[in-house]
Amino acid sequence: MIASLSHIAVVDDDASVRQSLQRLIHSLGYDVTTYATADAFLRSPLFKDANCLLLDIQMPGLSGLDLQSIITALRSPILYYGPSR
């Protein structure tokens, strides 16, 4: 387990993707929380606790790219895995 990753957040509008990623990440020993929308992630009290974010790019409402921009503007220390802008 990577020491700097204590909590991973998954943001995806597809419930089966969220569930699959949650099971996989949890099986590797990490804490994971899933969100169906970018808005739900931003409103969550765990938003600032996430060290790593796996997100879908195309979602209703705020897209994954929109969320990436918001996180960057907030200077969040979250590690981002996904396509770069």
Summary of the structure (lengths in Angstrom):
residues: 85
radius of gyration: 11.9
end to end distance: 28.3
largest distance: 33.4
contacts: 237
relative contact order: 0.23
helix: 38%
strand: 20%
